[in-house]
Amino acid sequence: MMNNSAKTQLATKAAPVAIGLFLLGVVITSTFYTVDEGHVGIVKRFGQAQQQVNPGLHVKIPLADSVQKLEIRTRKNVETLKAATHEQMPVDVDVSINWTVIRSEAFDLYRNYGGLDQFENRILDPRLRSAAKDAIARYKAEEIVQNRGKVIAKIEENVISTMSEFPVKLDSVQIENLVLPQKYLQSIETKQTEKNLAAAEKHRLERQKLEAQREVNTAEAKRDAEKARADGNAYAILTEAQAEAEAIKVKGLAEAEAMREKAGAIAQSPLLVEYVRAQNWDGKLPSTMMGSEQNVLWNLDQKSAMR
């Protein structure tokens, strides 16, 4: 069993070792450091910015060097402000903007403006508020409500113009919220209701007009169909009459021609007359006859009886 003296001697020997290990741990911890993805490290020596390092494991001089980590991922900044429209109507607006530190120029941003919070407070925020107020003042309240995208584009144009000299990238300006006076909102609602009613009435009138026109078209189509049918019937009758007249004409001409032929033939041959008479005789002798030079009719039957 160890006596008190031995314990004291052991403790005395262990103390320097423990102190040495502690100091070694402090030195190691102070010498090595890491920078996470999405950040860069700004190495400062006795408070003065020396260099910029990328993500990963690095070494620094203990006690002399310190590291300030700077985020280079996209950040979103929102500003709440009071502004006035073109007709001097007061509005409350929440405007946001996305911005990113350019990696290659992060060292200059830190050296000139400090950390990101200081850059926002001193540089970005005032210019964003000014750009938003200037853009809103160019438009009437109704234009802002109906065409917010146009106002946003103007804000973005203004803020990018005023921030062109700084080592950051700006994009995605948005109007997060727009608060108009209650009376104005009521007037817009009333106006919109009247527009809707007017549009509905116009639609109703247009529909009635179309229905009336459809009825007119139907009546005209029916009239045209009846006229076409009547014209067709009349044309058919006319054509039939013309055909019949032409047939009669042709028949009459043929008969006339035949009569002329007969007359010519008779004139040229007396025997033909007798032939025609013979063809037309019914087999009965005439009961009376007249002489060529007598004025008395003789009864042929009686004369035959006397014989």
PAZAPA-4460 file (N, C-alpha, C; in steps of 0.05 Angstrom, whole numbers, plus 32768, in hexadecimal, padded with zeros to 4 digits):
% residues 307
    n_x    n_y    n_z   ca_x   ca_y   ca_z    c_x    c_y    c_z   seq   type   mol
   8011   7FE8   8000   8000   8000   8000   8011   8019   8000     1      M     A
   800B   802D   7FEE   801B   8045   7FEB   8016   8058   8002     2      M     A
   802B   8062   800E   8028   8075   8024   8023   8091   8019     3      N     A
   801E   80A3   802B   8018   80BF   8023   802F   80CC   8015     4      N     A
   8047   80C7   801C   805F   80D3   8010   8061   80CB   7FF3     5      S     A
   805C   80B1   7FEF   805E   80A7   7FD3   8049   80B3   7FC1     6      A     A
   8031   80B5   7FCE   801B   80C2   7FBE   8022   80DE   7FB7     7      K     A
   802F   80EC   7FC9   8036   8108   7FC4   804A   810A   7FAE     8      T     A
   805E   80F8   7FAF   8073   80F9   7F9A   8067   80F2   7F7E     9      Q     A
   8054   80DF   7F7E   8047   80D7   7F64   8037   80EE   7F59    10      L     A
   8028   80FB   7F6B   8018   8112   7F62   802A   8128   7F57    11      A     A
   8040   812C   7F65   8053   8141   7F5C   805E   813B   7F40    12      T     A
   8063   8122   7F3B   806E   811B   7F21   8058   811B   7F0B    13      K     A
   803F   8115   7F12   8029   8114   7EFE   801F   812F   7EF6    14      A     A
   8022   8142   7F08   8018   815D   7F02   8024   8169   7EE9    15      A     A
   803F   8169   7EE7   804B   8174   7ECE   8042   8166   7EB5    16      P     A
   803F   814B   7EB8   8036   813C   7EA1   801A   8145   7E98    17      V     A
   8009   8148   7EAB   7FED   8150   7EA5   7FED   816C   7E99    18      A     A
   7FFD   817D   7EA4   7FFF   8199   7E9A   8009   8198   7E7D    19      I     A
   801D   8187   7E79   8029   8185   7E5E   8014   817B   7E4A    20      G     A
   8005   8166   7E52   7FF1   815C   7E40   7FDB   8171   7E3A    21      L     A
   7FD4   8180   7E4F   7FC0   8195   7E4B   7FC9   81AA   7E37    22      F     A
   7FE3   81B2   7E3B   7FEE   81C7   7E29   7FF0   81BC   7E0D    23      L     A
   7FF7   81A2   7E0B   7FF9   8196   7DF0   7FDE   8195   7DE2    24      L     A
   7FC9   818F   7DF2   7FAE   818F   7DE7   7FA6   81AB   7DDE    25      G     A
   7FAD   81BF   7DEF   7FA6   81DA   7DE7   7FB5   81E2   7DCD    26      V     A
   7FCE   81DB   7DCB   7FDE   81E2   7DB3   7FD2   81D5   7D9B    27      V     A
   7FCB   81BB   7D9E   7FC0   81AC   7D86   7FA5   81B9   7D7E    28      I     A
   7F94   81BE   7D93   7F7A   81CA   7D8D   7F7D   81E6   7D80    29      T     A
   7F91   81F4   7D89   7F95   820F   7D7E   7FA3   8210   7D63    30      S     A
   7FAF   81F9   7D5C   7FBE   81F8   7D43   7FAD   81EF   7D2C    31      T     A
   7F9C   81DB   7D30   7F8B   81D0   7D1B   7F6F   81DB   7D1D    32      F     A
   7F63   81E0   7D05   7F47   81E9   7D04   7F3A   81E0   7CEA    33      Y     A
   7F20   81E0   7CE9   7F12   81D8   7CD0   7EFF   81EE   7CC7    34      T     A
   7EFA   81EF   7CAD   7EE6   8202   7CA2   7ED1   81F1   7C94    35      V     A
   7EB8   81F4   7C9B   7EA2   81E4   7C90   7E9C   81ED   7C73    36      D     A
   7E8E   81DA   7C65   7E85   81E1   7C4A   7E70   81F8   7C4B    37      E     A
   7E71   8208   7C36   7E5F   821F   7C36   7E6B   8237   7C44    38      G     A
   7E83   8235   7C4D   7E91   824B   7C5B   7EAD   824E   7C50    39      H     A
   7EB9   8264   7C56   7ED6   8268   7C53   7EE1   8272   7C6D    40      V     A
   7EFB   826E   7C71   7F07   8277   7C8A   7F19   8290   7C85    41      G     A
   7F15   82A4   7C96   7F26   82BC   7C95   7F3A   82BA   7CAC    42      I     A
   7F54   82B5   7CA6   7F68   82B2   7CBA   7F73   82CE   7CC2    43      V     A
   7F72   82D3   7CDD   7F7B   82EC   7CE7   7F93   82E7   7CFA    44      K     A
   7FA7   82F7   7CF8   7FBE   82F5   7D09   7FC0   830F   7D1A    45      R     A
   7FBC   830B   7D34   7FBB   8321   7D47   7FA6   8335   7D3E    46      F     A
   7F8F   832B   7D33   7F78   833C   7D2C   7F79   8346   7D10    47      G     A
   7F8E   8342   7D01   7F90   834D   7CE6   7F8B   8336   7CD2    48      Q     A
   7F78   833B   7CBF   7F71   8326   7CAB   7F89   8321   7C99    49      A     A
   7F90   8307   7C97   7FA8   82FF   7C88   7FA1   82F0   7C6E    50      Q     A
   7F8F   82DD   7C6F   7F89   82CD   7C57   7F6D   82C0   7C59    51      Q     A
   7F65   82B5   7C43   7F4C   82A7   7C41   7F51   828A   7C3B    52      Q     A
   7F44   8277   7C4A   7F48   825B   7C46   7F2D   824E   7C3F    53      V     A
   7F2F   8238   7C30   7F17   822A   7C27   7F0F   8214   7C3C    54      N     A
   7EF8   8207   7C38   7EF0   81F2   7C4B   7F04   81DC   7C4D    55      P     A
   7F07   81D0   7C65   7F1A   81BB   7C6A   7F2A   81BE   7C84    56      G     A
   7F3F   81AE   7C88   7F50   81AF   7CA0   7F68   81C1   7C9B    57      L     A
   7F6D   81D3   7CAE   7F83   81E6   7CAB   7F93   81E8   7CC5    58      H     A
   7FAA   81F6   7CC2   7FBC   81FA   7CD9   7FC0   8218   7CDD    59      V     A
   7FC1   8220   7CF6   7FC6   823C   7CFC   7FDA   823E   7D13    60      K     A
   7FE4   8256   7D17   7FF7   825A   7D2D   7FE7   825F   7D47    61      I     A
   7FEC   824E   7D5A   7FDC   8251   7D73   7FE1   826C   7D80    62      P     A
   7FCD   8276   7D8C   7FCD   8290   7D9A   7FD0   82A8   7D88    63      L     A
   7FDE   82A5   7D71   7FE2   82BC   7D5F   7FCB   82BE   7D4B    64      A     A
   7FC2   82A7   7D40   7FAE   82A7   7D2B   7F93   82A0   7D36    65      D     A
   7F7F   82AC   7D29   7F63   82A5   7D2F   7F54   82A3   7D14    66      S     A
   7F3E   8295   7D13   7F30   8290   7CFA   7F13   829A   7CFD    67      V     A
   7F0B   82AA   7CE9   7EEF   82B3   7CE7   7EE2   82A5   7CD0    68      Q     A
   7ECD   8296   7CD5   7EC0   8287   7CC0   7EAA   8298   7CB3    69      K     A
   7EAA   8298   7C99   7E97   82AA   7C8A   7E86   8298   7C77    70      L     A
   7E6C   829A   7C7A   7E5A   8289   7C6A   7E58   8295   7C4D    71      E     A
   7E5A   8283   7C3A   7E59   828B   7C1E   7E41   827E   7C10    72      I     A
   7E2F   8272   7C1F   7E16   8268   7C14   7E02   827F   7C12    73      R     A
   7DED   827A   7C02   7DD8   828F   7BFE   7DCA   8295   7C18    74      T     A
   7DC8   82AE   7C1E   7DBA   82B7   7C36   7DA1   82C8   7C2E    75      R     A
   7D8D   82C8   7C3F   7D75   82D7   7C3A   7D73   82ED   7C4E    76      K     A
   7D6E   8305   7C44   7D6B   831C   7C56   7D50   8328   7C52    77      N     A
   7D41   832D   7C67   7D25   8338   7C66   7D25   8353   7C74    78      V     A
   7D1A   8367   7C66   7D17   8382   7C71   7CFA   838A   7C73    79      E     A
   7CF2   8394   7C8A   7CD7   839F   7C8D   7CD9   83BD   7C8D    80      T     A
   7CC9   83CA   7C7C   7CCB   83E7   7C79   7CB0   83F4   7C73    81      L     A
   7CAF   840D   7C77   7C97   841D   7C70   7C9E   842D   7C57    82      K     A
   7C8C   842D   7C44   7C90   843B   7C2B   7C76   8449   7C23    83      A     A
   7C77   8457   7C0C   7C60   8465   7C02   7C5E   8460   7BE4    84      A     A
   7C46   845D   7BDA   7C41   8458   7BBE   7C43   8473   7BAE    85      T     A
   7C3E   8471   7B94   7C40   8489   7B83   7C2B   849E   7B8C    86      H     A
   7C14   8495   7B95   7C00   84A8   7B9E   7C02   84AE   7BBC    87      E     A
   7C1A   84A8   7BC8   7C20   84AE   7BE4   7C0F   849E   7BF7    88      Q     A
   7C08   8486   7BF0   7BF9   8474   7C02   7C0E   8464   7C13    89      M     A
   7C0C   8465   7C2D   7C1F   8457   7C3E   7C1B   8439   7C3D    90      P     A
   7C31   842A   7C3B   7C30   840C   7C3A   7C46   8401   7C4C    91      V     A
   7C41   83EA   7C57   7C55   83DB   7C66   7C5E   83C4   7C55    92      D     A
   7C78   83C1   7C52   7C83   83AD   7C3F   7C99   839C   7C4C    93      V     A
   7C98   8382   7C47   7CAE   8371   7C4E   7CBC   8368   7C34    94      D     A
   7CD5   8370   7C31   7CE4   836A   7C19   7CFB   8358   7C20    95      V     A
   7CFF   8343   7C10   7D16   8331   7C15   7D28   8330   7BFC    96      S     A
   7D41   8328   7C02   7D54   8324   7BEC   7D67   830E   7BF3    97      I     A
   7D6E   82FE   7BE0   7D82   82E9   7BE4   7D9D   82F4   7BDA    98      N     A
   7DB2   82EF   7BE9   7DCC   82F9   7BE2   7DE2   82E5   7BEA    99      W     A
   7DF7   82E6   7BDB   7E0D   82D3   7BE0   7E28   82E1   7BDE   100      T     A
   7E3A   82DB   7BF1   7E55   82E6   7BF0   7E64   82D7   7BDA   101      V     A
   7E71   82E6   7BC8   7E82   82DA   7BB3   7E9B   82CE   7BC0   102      I     A
   7E9F   82B4   7BBD   7EB4   82A5   7BCB   7ECF   82B3   7BC8   103      R     A
   7ED6   82BA   7BAF   7EF1   82C5   7BA9   7EF5   82E0   7BB6   104      S     A
   7EDF   82EE   7BBE   7EE1   8309   7BC9   7ED9   830A   7BE6   105      E     A
   7ED6   82F3   7BF3   7ECD   82F3   7C0F   7EE2   8300   7C21   106      A     A
   7EFB   82FD   7C1B   7F10   8309   7C2C   7F0E   8328   7C2B   107      F     A
   7F09   8333   7C13   7F07   8350   7C11   7EEE   835A   7C20   108      D     A
   7ED8   834B   7C1E   7EBF   8353   7C2C   7EC4   8354   7C4A   109      L     A
   7ED1   833F   7C55   7ED6   833F   7C71   7EE9   8355   7C7A   110      Y     A
   7EFE   8359   7C6A   7F12   836E   7C72   7F06   838A   7C70   111      R     A
   7EF4   838F   7C5D   7EE8   83A9   7C5A   7ED0   83AF   7C6B   112      N     A
   7EC0   839A   7C6F   7EA6   839E   7C7C   7EA1   838E   7C95   113      Y     A
   7EB4   837C   7C9C   7EB0   836B   7CB3   7EA0   8352   7CAC   114      G     A
   7E91   8347   7CC0   7E81   832F   7CBB   7E68   8334   7CAB   115      G     A
   7E59   831E   7CA6   7E42   8320   7C95   7E2C   8331   7CA2   116      L     A
   7E28   832F   7CBC   7E14   833F   7CCA   7E1A   835D   7CC7   117      D     A
   7E33   8364   7CC9   7E3A   8381   7CC6   7E35   838A   7CA9   118      Q     A
   7E3C   8378   7C96   7E37   8380   7C7A   7E19   8384   7C75   119      F     A
   7E09   8372   7C7F   7DEC   8376   7C7C   7DE2   8390   7C88   120      E     A
   7DEA   8395   7CA1   7DE0   83AC   7CB0   7DEA   83C7   7CA4   121      N     A
   7E03   83C7   7C9A   7E0F   83E0   7C91   7E0C   83E5   7C73   122      R     A
   7E0B   83CF   7C64   7E0B   83D3   7C47   7DF1   83C9   7C3A   123      I     A
   7DEA   83B0   7C3D   7DD4   83A4   7C2E   7DB9   83AF   7C36   124      L     A
   7DB3   83AE   7C50   7D98   83B6   7C5A   7D90   83D3   7C51   125      D     A
   7DA1   83E7   7C56   7D99   8402   7C4E   7D93   8404   7C30   126      P     A
   7DA3   83F7   7C1F   7D9F   83F9   7C02   7D86   83E9   7BFA   127      R     A
   7D80   83D3   7C07   7D68   83C5   7C01   7D4F   83D5   7C08   128      L     A
   7D50   83E2   7C1F   7D39   83F3   7C27   7D35   840A   7C13   129      R     A
   7D4B   8417   7C0C   7D4A   842E   7BF9   7D3F   8425   7BDE   130      S     A
   7D49   840E   7BD4   7D40   8404   7BBA   7D22   83FE   7BBA   131      A     A
   7D19   83F2   7BD0   7CFD   83EB   7BD2   7CEB   8403   7BD3   132      A     A
   7CF3   8417   7BE3   7CE3   8430   7BE5   7CE2   843E   7BCB   133      K     A
   7CF8   843F   7BBD   7CF9   844D   7BA3   7CE7   843F   7B8F   134      D     A
   7CE8   8425   7B8E   7CD8   8416   7B7B   7CBA   8419   7B81   135      A     A
   7CB2   8416   7B9A   7C96   8418   7BA2   7C8B   8434   7B9B   136      I     A
   7C9B   8448   7B9F   7C92   8464   7B9A   7C8C   8469   7B7C   137      A     A
   7C95   8458   7B6B   7C91   845B   7B4E   7C76   8451   7B45   138      R     A
   7C68   8442   7B55   7C4F   8435   7B4D   7C38   843B   7B60   139      Y     A
   7C20   843B   7B54   7C08   843F   7B64   7C02   8425   7B73   140      K     A
   7BF2   8428   7B88   7BEC   8410   7B98   7BDF   83FA   7B88   141      A     A
   7BCD   8402   7B76   7BBF   83EE   7B65   7BD3   83DF   7B53   142      E     A
   7BE6   83ED   7B49   7BFB   83E1   7B38   7C0B   83CD   7B47   143      E     A
   7C12   83D5   7B60   7C22   83C3   7B71   7C13   83A9   7B77   144      I     A
   7BF9   83AC   7B7D   7BE9   8395   7B83   7BE6   8383   7B6A   145      V     A
   7BE1   838F   7B53   7BDB   837F   7B3B   7BF4   8375   7B2D   146      Q     A
   7C0A   8383   7B30   7C23   837B   7B22   7C3B   837D   7B35   147      N     A
   7C3A   836C   7B49   7C4F   836C   7B5D   7C6A   8365   7B50   148      R     A
   7C6A   8353   7B3D   7C83   834B   7B30   7C92   8362   7B24   149      G     A
   7C83   8376   7B19   7C90   838D   7B0D   7C9E   839E   7B22   150      K     A
   7C92   83A0   7B39   7C9E   83AF   7B4F   7CB7   83A0   7B59   151      V     A
   7CB4   8386   7B5C   7CCB   8376   7B66   7CE3   8379   7B53   152      I     A
   7CDD   8378   7B39   7CF3   837B   7B25   7D01   8396   7B28   153      A     A
   7CF1   83AB   7B2E   7CFD   83C6   7B31   7D0E   83C7   7B4B   154      K     A
   7D04   83BB   7B60   7D14   83BA   7B79   7D2E   83AC   7B74   155      I     A
   7D2D   8395   7B67   7D45   8385   7B61   7D59   8395   7B50   156      E     A
   7D4E   83A3   7B3C   7D5F   83B4   7B2B   7D6D   83C9   7B3B   157      E     A
   7D5E   83D6   7B4E   7D6A   83EC   7B5E   7D7F   83E2   7B70   158      N     A
   7D79   83CC   7B7F   7D8C   83C2   7B93   7DA5   83B7   7B86   159      V     A
   7DA2   83A9   7B6F   7DBA   839E   7B62   7DCC   83B5   7B58   160      I     A
   7DBF   83CB   7B4E   7DCE   83E1   7B45   7DDF   83EE   7B5B   161      S     A
   7DD3   83F1   7B73   7DE1   83FE   7B89   7DF5   83EB   7B97   162      T     A
   7DF3   83D1   7B91   7E05   83BE   7B9E   7E1A   83B2   7B8B   163      M     A
   7E1C   83BE   7B73   7E2E   83B3   7B5F   7E4B   83B4   7B67   164      S     A
   7E53   83C6   7B79   7E6F   83C9   7B80   7E78   83B6   7B97   165      E     A
   7E65   83A7   7BA2   7E6B   8396   7BB9   7E6E   8379   7BB1   166      F     A
   7E7F   8369   7BC0   7E86   834E   7BB8   7E70   833A   7BBF   167      P     A
   7E57   833F   7BB6   7E41   832D   7BBC   7E30   8329   7BA3   168      V     A
   7E21   8314   7BA2   7E0E   830E   7B8D   7DF2   8310   7B98   169      K     A
   7DE1   8320   7B8A   7DC5   8324   7B94   7DB2   8318   7B80   170      L     A
   7D9C   830C   7B8B   7D86   8302   7B7A   7D6D   82FD   7B8A   171      D     A
   7D58   82F7   7B7C   7D3E   82EE   7B89   7D33   8303   7B9D   172      S     A
   7D30   831B   7B94   7D22   832F   7BA4   7D04   8327   7BA5   173      V     A
   7CF8   8329   7BBC   7CDB   8322   7BBF   7CCD   8336   7BD1   174      Q     A
   7CB4   833C   7BCC   7CA3   834B   7BDE   7C95   8336   7BEF   175      I     A
   7C9E   8332   7C07   7C93   831D   7C18   7C77   8324   7C22   176      E     A
   7C73   833D   7C27   7C59   8346   7C32   7C54   8363   7C2B   177      N     A
   7C3C   836A   7C25   7C34   8385   7C1E   7C1A   838C   7C2C   178      L     A
   7C1B   839F   7C3E   7C04   83A7   7C4D   7BFA   83C2   7C44   179      V     A
   7BE2   83C3   7C39   7BD6   83DC   7C30   7BC1   83E5   7C44   180      L     A
   7BBA   83FF   7C44   7BA5   8409   7C56   7B8A   83FA   7C52   181      P     A
   7B7C   83F5   7C68   7B63   83E6   7C66   7B4E   83F2   7C54   182      Q     A
   7B4C   840D   7C55   7B38   841B   7C44   7B3E   8416   7C27   183      K     A
   7B58   8416   7C20   7B5F   8412   7C04   7B59   83F6   7BFC   184      Y     A
   7B5E   83E2   7C0E   7B57   83C7   7C07   7B39   83C3   7C02   185      L     A
   7B29   83D1   7C13   7B0C   83D0   7C0F   7B04   83DC   7BF5   186      Q     A
   7B10   83F2   7BED   7B0A   83FF   7BD4   7B11   83ED   7BBC   187      S     A
   7B28   83DF   7BBF   7B31   83CD   7BAA   7B1D   83B6   7BA7   188      I     A
   7B14   83AC   7BBE   7B01   8395   7BBE   7AE6   839E   7BB1   189      E     A
   7ADD   83B7   7BB8   7AC5   83C1   7BAC   7AC8   83C4   7B8E   190      T     A
   7ADE   83D0   7B86   7AE4   83D4   7B6A   7AE5   83BA   7B5A   191      K     A
   7AF2   83A6   7B67   7AF4   838C   7B59   7AD9   837F   7B57   192      Q     A
   7AC8   8382   7B6C   7AAD   8377   7B6B   7A9D   8384   7B54   193      T     A
   7AA0   839E   7B51   7A92   83AC   7B3B   7A9C   83A3   7B20   194      E     A
   7AB6   839E   7B1E   7AC2   8394   7B05   7AB7   8379   7AFF   195      K     A
   7AB5   8368   7B13   7AAB   834D   7B0F   7A8E   834D   7B06   196      N     A
   7A7E   835F   7B13   7A62   8361   7B0B   7A5F   836B   7AEE   197      L     A
   7A70   837F   7AE8   7A70   838A   7ACC   7A78   8375   7AB8   198      A     A
   7A8C   8366   7ABF   7A95   8350   7AAD   7A80   833B   7AAA   199      A     A
   7A72   8335   7AC0   7A5C   8321   7ABE   7A46   832B   7AAD   200      A     A
   7A3F   8345   7AB0   7A29   8350   7A9F   7A31   8351   7A82   201      E     A
   7A4A   8358   7A7D   7A54   8358   7A61   7A53   833C   7A55   202      K     A
   7A5B   8328   7A66   7A5A   830D   7A5C   7A3D   8305   7A56   203      H     A
   7A2A   830D   7A68   7A0E   8306   7A63   7A04   8312   7A49   204      R     A
   7A0B   832C   7A45   7A02   833A   7A2C   7A0E   832D   7A14   205      L     A
   7A28   8326   7A16   7A35   8319   79FF   7A28   82FE   79F9   206      E     A
   7A20   82F0   7A0F   7A13   82D6   7A0A   79F8   82DA   79FD   207      R     A
   79E9   82EE   7A06   79CF   82F3   79FA   79D3   82FB   79DC   208      Q     A
   79E7   830B   79D7   79ED   8313   79BC   79F3   82FB   79AA   209      K     A
   7A03   82E9   79B5   7A0A   82D0   79A6   79F2   82BF   79A1   210      L     A
   79E0   82BD   79B6   79C8   82AD   79B3   79B6   82B9   799D   211      E     A
   79B3   82D4   799E   79A3   82E1   798A   79AF   82DD   796E   212      A     A
   79C9   82E0   796C   79D6   82DC   7952   79D2   82BF   7948   213      Q     A
   79D3   82AC   795B   79CF   8290   7954   79B3   828C   7949   214      R     A
   799F   8298   7956   7984   8296   794C   7981   82A2   7930   215      E     A
   798E   82B9   792C   798D   82C6   7912   799A   82B4   78FD   216      V     A
   79B1   82A8   7904   79BF   8296   78F1   79AD   827E   78EB   217      N     A
   79A0   8274   7900   798E   825D   78FB   7978   8264   78E8   218      T     A
   796B   827B   78ED   7955   8284   78DC   795F   8289   78BF   219      A     A
   7976   8295   78BC   7980   829A   78A1   7987   8280   7893   220      E     A
   7992   826D   78A2   7999   8253   7896   797F   8245   788D   221      A     A
   796A   8246   789E   7951   823A   7897   7945   8247   787E   222      K     A
   7946   8262   787E   793C   8270   7866   794B   8269   784D   223      R     A
   7966   8268   7850   7976   8261   7839   7970   8244   782F   224      D     A
   796C   8232   7843   7966   8217   783B   794B   8215   782C   225      A     A
   7937   8223   7836   791D   8223   7829   791F   8230   780D   226      E     A
   792E   8246   780B   7931   8253   77F1   793F   8240   77DE   227      K     A
   7954   8232   77E8   7962   8220   77D7   7950   8209   77CE   228      A     A
   793F   81FF   77E0   792D   81EA   77D9   7918   81F4   77C4   229      R     A
   790E   820C   77C8   78FA   8217   77B5   7907   821C   779A   230      A     A
   7920   8226   779B   792E   822B   7782   7933   8210   7774   231      D     A
   7939   81FB   7783   793D   81E1   7777   7924   81D7   776A   232      G     A
   790D   81D9   7778   78F4   81D0   776D   78ED   81E0   7753   233      N     A
   78F0   81FA   7755   78EA   820B   773E   78FC   8204   7726   234      A     A
   7915   81FE   772C   7927   81F7   7717   7920   81DC   770A   235      Y     A
   7917   81CA   771C   790F   81AF   7712   78F7   81B2   7700   236      A     A
   78E3   81C2   7709   78CA   81C6   76F9   78D1   81D3   76DE   237      I     A
   78E2   81E8   76E0   78EA   81F6   76C8   78F9   81E3   76B5   238      L     A
   790A   81D3   76BF   7919   81C0   76AF   7907   81AC   76A2   239      T     A
   78F4   81A2   76B2   78E1   818E   76A7   78D0   819B   7691   240      E     A
   78C6   81B4   7696   78B6   81C2   7682   78C6   81C7   7668   241      A     A
   78DF   81CF   766C   78F0   81D3   7654   78F4   81B9   7645   242      Q     A
   78F8   81A4   7654   78FC   818A   7646   78E3   8181   7637   243      A     A
   78CC   8185   7644   78B3   817E   7638   78AD   818F   761F   244      E     A
   78B2   81A9   7621   78AF   81BB   760A   78C1   81B3   75F3   245      A     A
   78DA   81AC   75FB   78ED   81A4   75E6   78E4   818A   75D9   246      E     A
   78D9   8178   75E9   78CF   815F   75DE   78B8   8163   75CA   247      A     A
   78A5   8175   75D4   788F   817C   75C2   7898   8189   75A8   248      I     A
   78AB   819A   75AB   78B6   81A8   7594   78C3   8194   7581   249      K     A
   78D2   8182   758C   78E0   816F   757B   78CB   815D   756D   250      V     A
   78B7   8154   757D   78A2   8143   7572   7892   8151   755C   251      K     A
   788C   816B   7561   787D   817B   754D   788E   817E   7534   252      G     A
   78A7   8184   7537   78B9   8186   7520   78BA   816C   7510   253      L     A
   78BB   8156   751F   78BC   813C   7512   78A3   8136   7502   254      A     A
   788C   813C   750F   7872   8138   7502   786F   814A   74E9   255      E     A
   7878   8163   74EC   7876   8175   74D6   7887   816B   74BF   256      A     A
   789F   8162   74C6   78B1   8157   74B2   78A5   813F   74A4   257      E     A
   7898   812E   74B4   788B   8117   74A8   7875   811F   7495   258      A     A
   7865   8132   749E   784F   813C   748C   7859   8148   7473   259      M     A
   786F   8156   7475   787B   8162   745D   7884   814C   744A   260      R     A
   7890   8137   7456   7899   8121   7446   7882   8113   7437   261      E     A
   786C   810F   7448   7855   8102   743C   7848   8113   7425   262      K     A
   7847   812D   742B   783B   813F   7417   784C   813F   73FE   263      A     A
   7865   813F   7401   7877   813F   73E9   7874   8125   73DA   264      G     A
   7871   810F   73E9   786F   80F5   73DC   7854   80F3   73CD   265      A     A
   783F   80FD   73DA   7824   80FC   73CE   7824   810D   73B4   266      I     A
   7831   8124   73B6   7831   8136   739F   7840   8129   7388   267      A     A
   7853   8118   738D   7863   810C   7379   7856   80F2   736E   268      Q     A
   7845   80E4   737E   783B   80CA   7375   781D   80C7   737D   269      S     A
   780A   80C9   7368   77ED   80C6   736E   77E7   80AA   7378   270      P     A
   77F7   8096   7370   77F3   807B   7379   77F6   8079   7397   271      L     A
   7807   8089   73A2   780C   8088   73BF   77F3   8090   73CD   272      L     A
   77E3   80A3   73C1   77CA   80AB   73CE   77B7   8093   73D0   273      V     A
   77B6   8085   73BA   77A5   806E   73BA   77AE   8059   73CE   274      E     A
   77C9   8057   73D0   77D4   8044   73E3   77CD   804B   7400   275      Y     A
   77CF   8065   7406   77C9   806E   7421   77AB   806A   7426   276      V     A
   779A   806F   7412   777D   806B   7415   7777   804D   741B   277      R     A
   7786   803D   740C   7781   8020   7410   7789   8017   742B   278      A     A
   779F   8023   7436   77A8   801C   7451   7794   8026   7465   279      Q     A
   7787   803C   7460   7774   8047   7474   7757   803D   7470   280      N     A
   7750   802D   745A   7735   8024   7456   772E   800F   746A   281      W     A
   7715   8011   7474   770B   7FFF   7489   76FC   7FE7   747D   282      D     A
   76FB   7FE5   7463   76ED   7FCF   7456   76D0   7FD4   7450   283      G     A
   76C5   7FEB   7454   76A9   7FF2   744F   76A7   8006   7438   284      K     A
   7693   8001   7426   7690   8014   7411   767F   802C   741A   285      L     A
   7682   8043   740F   7672   805A   7418   7655   8057   740E   286      P     A
   7642   8060   741E   7625   805D   7418   761C   8072   7403   287      S     A
   7629   8088   7401   7622   809D   73EE   763B   80A6   73E0   288      T     A
   7638   80B2   73CA   764E   80BE   73BC   7645   80D5   73AA   289      M     A
   7655   80E7   73A3   764E   80FE   7393   765F   80FE   737A   290      M     A
   7651   8102   7364   765F   8104   734C   766F   811D   734A   291      G     A
   7681   811D   7338   7692   8135   7335   7683   814C   7329   292      S     A
   766E   8145   7319   7660   815A   730C   7642   815A   7313   293      E     A
   763B   814D   7328   761F   814C   732F   761C   8159   734A   294      Q     A
   7603   8163   734E   75FC   816F   7367   75E9   815F   7377   295      N     A
   75E3   8146   736E   75D0   8135   737B   75DE   811D   7386   296      V     A
   75D7   8117   739F   75E3   8100   73AC   75D2   80E7   73A6   297      L     A
   75DE   80D2   739E   75D0   80B9   7398   75D4   80A6   73AF   298      W     A
   75BE   8097   73B4   75BF   8083   73C8   75C8   806A   73BB   299      N     A
   75E1   8063   73C0   75EC   804C   73B3   75DF   8032   73BB   300      L     A
   75D5   8030   73D3   75C8   8017   73DC   75AD   8013   73CD   301      D     A
   759E   802A   73C9   7585   8027   73BB   758A   8020   739E   302      Q     A
   759F   802C   7393   75A5   8026   7376   75AC   8009   7373   303      K     A
   75BA   7FFF   7385   75C2   7FE2   7384   75A9   7FD1   7386   304      S     A
   7595   7FD9   7396   757D   7FCA   7399   756C   7FCA   7380   305      A     A
   756C   7FE0   7373   755C   7FE2   735A   7568   7FD0   7345   306      M     A
   7582   7FCC   7346   758E   7FBB   7332   7587   7F9E   7338   307      R     A
***
